Amino acid sequence: MPVMAPVRRRAARMAALIAATLALGAAVAPVTASPAAATPRAGLPAAAPGQDAEGGTPALRAQLEAASKGYLDAKRALDTSVKRQKQLTAQLKTTETELAERSEKVGEIAGLAYRTGRLGAASALLNSNSPDGFMDRAAALDAVAANEDRALRELQETRDTAVRTKLALDGEIREQRKQVTLMAKRKEQAERALTVANRQQSGGSGGAPRGTSTATAKPAPRNSDGSWPSESCSVNDPTPANGCITPRTLHALNQAKAAGFTRYVSCYRPGGSGEHPKGRACDFAAQKSGFGGDATGGDRTYGNNLATYFVKNADRLAVLYVIWYRQIWLPSSGWKSYSGANGDPSSDHTNHVHLSVY
């Protein structure tokens, strides 16, 4: 019996060691999410070094953002200048009409003075036959002088106004040339960046989406001068991605839903480049179940219609660019080829429509 006690103790220690090992293994074993817990985002492939999981490089995204913002700013300045030019043209027309009328009035006064002789102060007063006549002539002299003076002053003021208006018009024309040149540069910047990116990756395929959406979005709020107000990632992202988005992104999301595009959407993403981490982008799945393989049939038609909706309402929703099925739409250039980073449905955007807003 004394010999059995150490054996029992060793057996107990061995059992405890085995139990501890099993418990440790269970603690570190990978947990597989159940189908109910998995999200449509779970299958997104990891980004290659220097690439974004959704396609393109951070440098490309930065170039596209800067080019599109610059183009939209220049276009807004151009539109404002054209509107101002129209106002100045109407103002100049009115001023020139007034100038003609006042020139005619001054001409009549000058003609009358030439025919009858200018009423001199001394003769007008000396020819008075009575004190009352003296006063009447003095008053008449003052009235004539005041009338002539006013007519000449109004004529000069009208001429000065016309000159200033013409100078302002010349300034607006110079401003328009400047903005048109800037828009061309921004267009070239975006297209050059895309050309370089497409050379490095497999070329895009297809053409502009042939969507049939005709829905019109409610315009997002603008500043009084027509520019877009600066916004931060300040409102809750209502999509399963959580996080935050900008008020303008939320407006675009809600308008798309109101237009009938109600399939799975994910907006905020903490990592990567582009507008997702800034709360200024959303990915709209083409399939009802979320982000899957290449969209075909009715799913592709859904994506075509959604992409068309965003392009049609680009000015109302402050769209920077739209990406769908290896194509990217830019406000400066329309639809252009866009190559994916990894050649998969997510980076090629063949399973979702990407929207970035200003």
CORTA-V918944 format. One record per run of one state. SS is the DSSP state (h for helix, s for strand, l for the rest). FROM is the first residue (numbers start at 0). LEN is the number of residues. If there is no record, write none. Layout:
# CORTA-V918944
<<SS | FROM | LEN> <SS | FROM | LEN>>
This chain:
# CORTA-V918944
<<l | 0 | 1> <h | 1 | 27> <l | 28 | 11> <h | 39 | 4> <l | 43 | 14> <h | 57 | 59> <l | 116 | 4> <h | 120 | 6> <l | 126 | 4> <h | 130 | 70> <l | 200 | 34> <s | 234 | 2> <l | 236 | 7> <s | 243 | 2> <l | 245 | 1> <h | 246 | 12> <l | 258 | 6> <s | 264 | 2> <l | 266 | 9> <h | 275 | 3> <l | 278 | 2> <s | 280 | 5> <l | 285 | 1> <s | 286 | 1> <l | 287 | 2> <s | 289 | 1> <l | 290 | 6> <h | 296 | 16> <l | 312 | 1> <h | 313 | 4> <l | 317 | 1> <s | 318 | 6> <l | 324 | 2> <s | 326 | 4> <l | 330 | 3> <s | 333 | 4> <l | 337 | 14> <s | 351 | 6> <l | 357 | 1>>
